[in-house]
Amino acid sequence: MKKLRKGDISIGRVSCGGQEPDYIHMEIEDNTSRVTFLEIKMDFETFAKVITGQSSLPIEFEVRNLDKIGKRFEHKTEEVPVALTNGFIDDDQIDAAVGYHEMDG
């Protein structure tokens, strides 16, 4: 069974000021990870055909961040006590104290 995910779609008109033809830009973002994983670019004529029911039309698209879909970034702050030696903390003491709390080095 397919797992349906929640996401947001954004559709906008990009005006290029005459440098190149204006176009429709669409993005789809995963709600859990908040990453954009699909961007679609199409001209106005193609967009009009799509929203009025014609299918199988050529577009340009970019897929990225598929490895992040459905994942959540977690952040945790830890206070790590380190003893002062002669009023100073050296790098070796910091590495030893923090190393215990690091997950991936």
Secondary structure, DSSP 8 states (H G I E B T S, - for coil): ------EEEEEEEE--TTSS--EEEEEEEETTT--EEEEEEE-HHHHHHHHTT------EEEE--GGGTT--------------BTTB--HHHHHHHHHTT-S--
